[in-house]
Amino acid sequence: MEKELEELKIRFLKIFSNLPEDVRKDIIAVIDKKPYNWDVAYIEIKNDTDLGRKILKTLKDLAII
């Protein structure tokens, strides 16, 4: 499972690095009824938080990454 999360993190970071600044404000995931945009997702995923892992799993389920 940890390897899968690391692969998802790498895919997310590659996508994020190519996004235009204005797109980074778009909502990409809703976790526990709270919306998260690309910028917040980046911070959470980069810091390897529980929320970051939830966001990664959600993005995978939505076929965003």
QUIDAJO-V875886 format. One record per helix or strand of 3 or more residues. SS is the DSSP state (alpha for helix, beta for strand). FROM is the first residue (numbers start at 1). TO is the last residue. Records with the same first field share a line. If there is no record, write none. Layout:
SS = FROM-TO + FROM-TO
This chain:
alpha = 2-17 + 21-25 + 38-46 + 50-61
beta = 27-31 + 34-37
